């Protein structure tokens, strides 16, 4: 014998089911939101830790004894008044140079800053920002070539001047299989370096170009890698002298 439930009981049962589904959906949404919130917080925490670690590794800009350097520079001058004038002029030039270099110091790699500190900043005669200048110029020039810093390109780019140089032989030295990933990666990297270098090649002094080319093709390294390293300081110096706009 089948006993039918009253309509009221059916409606109550359906209402409970609907309520349970609503509660389940709400709990699911809350749980999903909580998971997303936790993921977001973890991402932010990781980013902050990365930034803190990066800041901790970054070497502070060198605080040189330029007063000692400038005093030693003019110490052999006999006329005290002229000595004081030249010393003050030296200090003024050092402050101006420091102001130009400091914004780009972050580009200098830790290994290079360690080399600067170890090999140069231990003597009074090197306590000048002219010493730091070459390290910053080279790092800035490489950042231009890598595209990490925007530097105004030459117009027109020197594409034709570099078209005769090929890297296949030097990439082949690293991998005798022209179909290997190593060979293809080398060729791709060299092509990119060539395109970047063409943007800044025109303004490089002729004597420097000749020297770099001769040096590049006498080494067992991809030529555009060597050429980029060779002229990086020239490109960076243009930026620091503001003959090339870099930002």
KAQUI-V358152 format. One line per field, one symbol per residue. ss: DSSP state (H for helix, E for strand, C for the rest). phi: phi as a letter, one per 40 degrees, with the letter a starting at -180 (. if undefined). burial: b if it has 9 or more other ideal C-beta (glycine too) atoms within 8 Angstrom, else e. A space follows every 50 residues. Layout:
ss: ???
phi: ???
burial: ???
This chain:
ss: CCCCCCHHHHHHHHHHHHHHHHHHHHHHHHHHHHHHHHHHHHHHHHHHHH HHHHHHHCCCCCCCCHHHHHHHHCCCCCCHHHHHHHHHHHHHHHHHHHHH HHCCHHHCCHHHHHHHHHHCCCCHHHCCHHHHHHHHHHHHHHHHHHCCCC ECCCCCCCHHHHCCCCCHHHHHHHCCCCCCHHHHHHHHHHHHHHHHHHCC CCCCCHHHHHHHHHHHCCCCCCHHHHHHHHHHHHHHHHHHCCCCCEC
phi: .cbcccdccccccccccccccccccccccccccccccccccccccccccc cccccccccccdbccccccccccbcccccccccccccccccccccccdcc cdcbcccccdcccccdcccbccbccbcbccccdcccccccccccccgcbc bcccbccccccbcccbbdccccccaccccccccccccccccccccccdcb cdccddccdccccccccbbcbdccccccccbdcccccdcccgcbcba
burial: eeeeeeeeebeebeeeeeeeeeeeeeeeeeeeeeeeeeeeeeeeeeeeee eeeeeeeeeeebebebebbbbbbbeeeeeeeebeebbeebbeebbebbee beebbebbeeebbbebbeebbeeeebbbbebbbbbbbbbbbbbbbeeebe beebeebbeeebeebebeebbbeebeeeeeebbbebbebbbebbebbbbb bbbbeeebbebbbebbeeeeebbbbbbbebbbbbbbbbbbeeebebe
